Amino acid sequence: MKILVKSGRVIDPANNIDEKLDILIVDGIIAELSPNIDAGDAEVVNAAGLLVTPGLVDMHVHLRDPGFEYKEDIVTGTRAAAAGGVTSVACMPNTDPVNDSLAVTKYIIGKAREQGSINVFPIGSITKGMKGEILSEMGELKEGGCVGFSDDGLPVKNGEMMRRALEYAGTFDVPIISHAEDLSLVAGGVMNEGPVATELGLKGIPWVAEEATTARDIMLAELTGSHLHVAHVSTKGSVELVRLAKKRGVRVTCEATPHHFMLTDEAVRGYNTNAKMNPPLRSRENVDAVRAGLADGTIDAIATDHAPHHPDEKNVEFAIAMNGIIGLETLLPLTLKLVGEKVLTLSQAIALITCQPAKILDIDRGTLSVGAVADITLINPNKEWIVDAAKLQSKSRNTPWDGEQLKGCVMKTLLAGKEVYSRS
């Protein structure tokens, strides 16, 4: 099977490519990149006027499957990913049962292969049942297909347990993904501590709840020499802690979400539960610090923390609403917004959602190298569209961008050369 992606602006940050090229795909593998390839008997995909990038990689997604399929499942979650130009996701283990066993890992991989639209890479839990008491069988889970370990949604409260997790994971060189949160400092808070929380009469969460655990985990990574990845950094201090640790040579990487570089805690006004998340939306100073961290390379990846919830879990009083929003279908335009606002170059932006997260997880995706699997996203960077939550592919509708006009649109998504999404 031959496919020729013709006349697109090819952007592949892994290979420092940004030029008009054709891409020849043979049997799902990239066979050639060069100008004016003779199509021969190949099926031609016209990419004139479009950006052609590696399929996007989202390293932090909740597919809710198994156990919470009323919110999302592997079928709908991967369909939403394909619509967002995402061809690879890493799915978090806070399912029911928790992904702390080979049986659950195999279920996820098997269902994704049979019924999913894209690549799914499971994240195993750090501890059994995410209870923070006994380490999971990481070696077995790694062998079964897990690409990292996290108790995301909950911190590993015990420092000794986190140290042993880093040491264990270090023996086969996979990242421990930290959900940095000191629950004793959260103390029932529901949004960022500050003037907006005071005005709304809501209990706030101070910055130190995130930064204290970020600091601890970085020091444990320094002690063990293992790879720590800090999920969803949201404060100025967390960004600076990672920046300084990298200068010291600590093996630490981190990610930021679109909501933490686009929205402030002002979005909570009106008690908008689609602005309730964990970590909470922060002040403008913190948002600017996250943007600066993306610009200078301190933050290694942009990830959505795609967190689907049933309407009944969001259409309640703010204090008891579930945390999180969906994000797969808005990842691209919100990332491109940073390019439009001159925070990032286009190459930087694409790297943050392709080769850099792929490198963190050590998966063979995120590049258009000859010989690579032909996971490819075709993008119209100038096309504007209005987010209509009711028409998104996700099973859930909890997005703060419902009704917003965004710029940058996925036109086609290819998985190993096969079309898995197309927009007319």
GURO-878810 format. One line per field, with one value per residue (C-alpha): residue number from 1; residue in three letters; y negated, x, z. Coordinates in steps of 0.05 Angstrom, whole numbers. Last residue first. Example, Ala and Ser with C-alpha at 12.3 -4.5 7.8 and 13.67 -1.06 7.14 Angstrom:
% GURO-878810
i = c(2  1);
aa = c(SER  ALA);
py = c(21  90);
px = c(273  246);
pz = c(143  156);
% end
This chain:
% GURO-878810
i = c(424  423  422  421  420  419  418  417  416  415  414  413  412  411  410  409  408  407  406  405  404  403  402  401  400  399  398  397  396  395  394  393  392  391  390  389  388  387  386  385  384  383  382  381  380  379  378  377  376  375  374  373  372  371  370  369  368  367  366  365  364  363  362  361  360  359  358  357  356  355  354  353  352  351  350  349  348  347  346  345  344  343  342  341  340  339  338  337  336  335  334  333  332  331  330  329  328  327  326  325  324  323  322  321  320  319  318  317  316  315  314  313  312  311  310  309  308  307  306  305  304  303  302  301  300  299  298  297  296  295  294  293  292  291  290  289  288  287  286  285  284  283  282  281  280  279  278  277  276  275  274  273  272  271  270  269  268  267  266  265  264  263  262  261  260  259  258  257  256  255  254  253  252  251  250  249  248  247  246  245  244  243  242  241  240  239  238  237  236  235  234  233  232  231  230  229  228  227  226  225  224  223  222  221  220  219  218  217  216  215  214  213  212  211  210  209  208  207  206  205  204  203  202  201  200  199  198  197  196  195  194  193  192  191  190  189  188  187  186  185  184  183  182  181  180  179  178  177  176  175  174  173  172  171  170  169  168  167  166  165  164  163  162  161  160  159  158  157  156  155  154  153  152  151  150  149  148  147  146  145  144  143  142  141  140  139  138  137  136  135  134  133  132  131  130  129  128  127  126  125  124  123  122  121  120  119  118  117  116  115  114  113  112  111  110  109  108  107  106  105  104  103  102  101  100  99  98  97  96  95  94  93  92  91  90  89  88  87  86  85  84  83  82  81  80  79  78  77  76  75  74  73  72  71  70  69  68  67  66  65  64  63  62  61  60  59  58  57  56  55  54  53  52  51  50  49  48  47  46  45  44  43  42  41  40  39  38  37  36  35  34  33  32  31  30  29  28  27  26  25  24  23  22  21  20  19  18  17  16  15  14  13  12  11  10  9  8  7  6  5  4  3  2  1);
aa = c(SER  ARG  SER  TYR  VAL  GLU  LYS  GLY  ALA  LEU  LEU  THR  LYS  MET  VAL  CYS  GLY  LYS  LEU  GLN  GLU  GLY  ASP  TRP  PRO  THR  ASN  ARG  SER  LYS  SER  GLN  LEU  LYS  ALA  ALA  ASP  VAL  ILE  TRP  GLU  LYS  ASN  PRO  ASN  ILE  LEU  THR  ILE  ASP  ALA  VAL  ALA  GLY  VAL  SER  LEU  THR  GLY  ARG  ASP  ILE  ASP  LEU  ILE  LYS  ALA  PRO  GLN  CYS  THR  ILE  LEU  ALA  ILE  ALA  GLN  SER  LEU  THR  LEU  VAL  LYS  GLU  GLY  VAL  LEU  LYS  LEU  THR  LEU  PRO  LEU  LEU  THR  GLU  LEU  GLY  ILE  ILE  GLY  ASN  MET  ALA  ILE  ALA  PHE  GLU  VAL  ASN  LYS  GLU  ASP  PRO  HIS  HIS  PRO  ALA  HIS  ASP  THR  ALA  ILE  ALA  ASP  ILE  THR  GLY  ASP  ALA  LEU  GLY  ALA  ARG  VAL  ALA  ASP  VAL  ASN  GLU  ARG  SER  ARG  LEU  PRO  PRO  ASN  MET  LYS  ALA  ASN  THR  ASN  TYR  GLY  ARG  VAL  ALA  GLU  ASP  THR  LEU  MET  PHE  HIS  HIS  PRO  THR  ALA  GLU  CYS  THR  VAL  ARG  VAL  GLY  ARG  LYS  LYS  ALA  LEU  ARG  VAL  LEU  GLU  VAL  SER  GLY  LYS  THR  SER  VAL  HIS  ALA  VAL  HIS  LEU  HIS  SER  GLY  THR  LEU  GLU  ALA  LEU  MET  ILE  ASP  ARG  ALA  THR  THR  ALA  GLU  GLU  ALA  VAL  TRP  PRO  ILE  GLY  LYS  LEU  GLY  LEU  GLU  THR  ALA  VAL  PRO  GLY  GLU  ASN  MET  VAL  GLY  GLY  ALA  VAL  LEU  SER  LEU  ASP  GLU  ALA  HIS  SER  ILE  ILE  PRO  VAL  ASP  PHE  THR  GLY  ALA  TYR  GLU  LEU  ALA  ARG  ARG  MET  MET  GLU  GLY  ASN  LYS  VAL  PRO  LEU  GLY  ASP  ASP  SER  PHE  GLY  VAL  CYS  GLY  GLY  GLU  LYS  LEU  GLU  GLY  MET  GLU  SER  LEU  ILE  GLU  GLY  LYS  MET  GLY  LYS  THR  ILE  SER  GLY  ILE  PRO  PHE  VAL  ASN  ILE  SER  GLY  GLN  GLU  ARG  ALA  LYS  GLY  ILE  ILE  TYR  LYS  THR  VAL  ALA  LEU  SER  ASP  ASN  VAL  PRO  ASP  THR  ASN  PRO  MET  CYS  ALA  VAL  SER  THR  VAL  GLY  GLY  ALA  ALA  ALA  ALA  ARG  THR  GLY  THR  VAL  ILE  ASP  GLU  LYS  TYR  GLU  PHE  GLY  PRO  ASP  ARG  LEU  HIS  VAL  HIS  MET  ASP  VAL  LEU  GLY  PRO  THR  VAL  LEU  LEU  GLY  ALA  ALA  ASN  VAL  VAL  GLU  ALA  ASP  GLY  ALA  ASP  ILE  ASN  PRO  SER  LEU  GLU  ALA  ILE  ILE  GLY  ASP  VAL  ILE  LEU  ILE  ASP  LEU  LYS  GLU  ASP  ILE  ASN  ASN  ALA  PRO  ASP  ILE  VAL  ARG  GLY  SER  LYS  VAL  LEU  ILE  LYS  MET);
py = c(-366  -338  -270  -221  -151  -151  -94  -111  -79  -122  -182  -242  -293  -365  -383  -456  -518  -579  -575  -608  -595  -565  -510  -527  -510  -437  -385  -351  -277  -219  -251  -261  -333  -355  -374  -412  -459  -493  -545  -539  -581  -554  -588  -531  -479  -416  -348  -298  -237  -170  -137  -89  -110  -82  -151  -199  -233  -236  -233  -157  -103  -107  -124  -157  -222  -216  -211  -272  -311  -284  -305  -355  -398  -390  -421  -483  -492  -485  -537  -585  -596  -655  -697  -703  -667  -612  -606  -601  -541  -502  -521  -502  -434  -411  -429  -359  -322  -368  -344  -378  -363  -360  -332  -381  -381  -451  -481  -459  -410  -406  -375  -304  -301  -321  -258  -270  -266  -283  -297  -315  -353  -346  -398  -372  -389  -448  -480  -491  -567  -581  -528  -553  -624  -602  -568  -631  -674  -628  -634  -710  -710  -671  -596  -546  -489  -428  -395  -423  -467  -515  -472  -479  -553  -584  -648  -668  -606  -633  -687  -630  -640  -606  -595  -566  -522  -503  -481  -432  -434  -377  -360  -327  -310  -272  -319  -351  -411  -457  -410  -417  -493  -494  -441  -482  -545  -514  -489  -559  -594  -547  -500  -438  -385  -322  -320  -268  -236  -194  -158  -181  -158  -219  -270  -237  -240  -313  -326  -288  -330  -396  -378  -356  -424  -461  -434  -447  -509  -544  -550  -515  -561  -552  -586  -649  -676  -740  -702  -651  -708  -744  -684  -609  -571  -529  -474  -472  -415  -416  -426  -432  -363  -336  -355  -351  -334  -280  -251  -209  -157  -149  -84  -62  12  9  -63  -41  -5  -62  -114  -71  -60  -135  -147  -96  -128  -196  -171  -213  -185  -237  -222  -237  -207  -146  -142  -94  -95  -60  -1  55  123  124  56  84  145  102  52  103  48  20  29  -25  -87  -66  -72  -3  26  -30  -64  -52  -31  -80  -48  -65  -72  -80  -106  -91  -39  24  83  53  7  66  109  56  37  110  129  74  95  167  149  115  46  12  -5  37  -9  -62  -109  -81  -140  -131  -149  -173  -166  -189  -257  -300  -325  -283  -223  -238  -242  -174  -148  -170  -145  -74  -69  -91  -156  -181  -123  -78  -87  -17  2  -47  -118  -142  -191  -224  -247  -234  -265  -252  -286  -249  -276  -341  -363  -436  -451  -497  -439  -373  -334  -261  -219  -143  -115  -83  -129  -189  -216  -252  -327  -350  -297  -251  -177  -109  -128  -63  -42  6  -46  -120  -173  -242  -303  -365  -439  -457  -455  -397  -399  -323  -316  -381  -351  -404  -388  -444  -402  -389  -317  -262  -201  -136  -66  0);
px = c(-284  -250  -217  -199  -170  -137  -87  -14  9  -45  -64  -101  -133  -157  -138  -155  -119  -155  -205  -273  -303  -373  -350  -279  -287  -296  -337  -376  -363  -367  -311  -322  -342  -409  -445  -384  -387  -319  -323  -275  -221  -177  -109  -64  -97  -65  -48  -26  18  31  72  114  186  234  250  242  174  178  133  132  180  162  214  162  203  225  153  135  190  178  106  66  123  161  102  103  179  177  121  161  136  110  97  22  6  55  23  -44  -17  -18  -91  -107  -74  -99  -172  -196  -158  -177  -232  -237  -219  -240  -307  -359  -368  -344  -373  -444  -470  -473  -403  -414  -484  -454  -412  -337  -279  -208  -159  -95  -80  -5  47  117  188  177  244  254  259  191  152  180  163  91  88  114  62  7  36  35  -35  -61  -74  -124  -127  -81  -130  -189  -250  -258  -312  -346  -360  -376  -396  -323  -279  -247  -213  -170  -128  -134  -87  -22  -54  -113  -65  -31  42  93  156  224  274  339  378  438  444  418  359  344  345  293  250  247  234  174  147  156  118  60  20  61  16  56  127  170  224  278  324  390  367  385  372  305  289  308  262  206  212  214  152  118  129  114  44  14  59  18  -40  -108  -166  -232  -288  -324  -326  -289  -237  -227  -217  -167  -121  -118  -129  -191  -226  -189  -205  -139  -96  -37  -50  -60  11  6  55  24  92  105  159  196  222  295  291  327  306  233  254  297  243  190  235  243  169  154  205  172  103  47  50  4  -66  -100  -39  -12  40  85  114  113  68  70  68  143  135  77  118  177  131  98  62  93  55  24  8  -64  -61  -93  -23  28  63  4  17  15  -14  7  -52  -39  -99  -170  -189  -231  -183  -116  -144  -184  -121  -76  -126  -142  -69  -53  -112  -90  -17  -35  -34  -80  -132  -195  -231  -188  -137  -82  -68  -70  -10  -36  -11  -42  -67  -94  -151  -202  -157  -156  -232  -236  -186  -229  -293  -268  -224  -281  -307  -352  -401  -342  -317  -293  -242  -233  -234  -192  -154  -98  -28  26  -9  31  12  21  84  70  45  23  -27  -28  -20  -30  -62  -64  -45  -56  8  13  69  69  136  166  168  209  237  216  218  196  153  122  48  58  96  87  119  123  127  164  156  203  212  256  300  300  262  227  190  150  131  97  53  62  38  26  38  7  30  0);
pz = c(106  168  165  221  224  155  150  139  204  237  194  219  172  174  245  257  280  307  363  371  439  447  495  515  589  570  607  551  561  512  472  397  405  376  440  464  405  398  343  285  253  198  196  219  173  201  173  227  213  244  189  232  226  173  144  202  210  286  347  357  378  452  505  551  558  485  461  503  468  397  389  431  457  391  353  397  392  316  311  354  424  466  404  417  353  372  441  406  369  434  445  373  380  448  436  414  468  526  571  638  710  782  804  832  908  923  859  874  822  746  741  766  736  669  668  673  624  647  591  630  565  558  535  542  566  613  628  554  555  522  560  627  608  593  661  694  659  684  754  754  723  784  785  758  807  807  803  766  772  713  682  750  736  803  768  773  766  702  744  770  707  640  580  608  661  617  561  608  630  631  669  664  718  715  762  728  775  720  711  785  780  724  758  822  782  746  813  844  788  798  752  737  706  718  745  711  753  721  770  799  868  910  856  841  916  917  858  893  956  918  877  942  975  910  900  969  974  921  969  958  973  1008  970  992  921  939  980  925  875  921  930  945  881  880  921  987  1035  1071  1009  1057  1087  1017  996  920  866  822  803  742  755  690  661  664  679  746  755  764  828  855  839  872  933  941  933  987  1034  1022  1041  1011  941  911  885  819  785  822  768  731  661  594  613  560  595  609  644  684  705  726  761  806  845  908  972  1017  975  964  888  887  892  887  829  783  711  653  590  519  471  396  356  334  387  380  371  389  443  472  475  504  558  576  576  626  669  671  683  748  779  729  782  778  768  733  762  718  671  596  552  485  414  348  370  313  356  318  329  404  406  372  422  480  448  437  499  544  572  629  632  619  690  707  655  619  645  585  628  588  603  551  492  428  363  297  265  229  161  160  105  45  -4  34  -23  -4  -65  -68  -97  -166  -189  -143  -166  -106  -117  -57  -10  46  33  60  120  143  139  81  40  57  13  43  -1  22  35  91  166  186  248  252  318  302  243  207  136  98  52  -22  -27  24  -21  0  -22  0);
% end
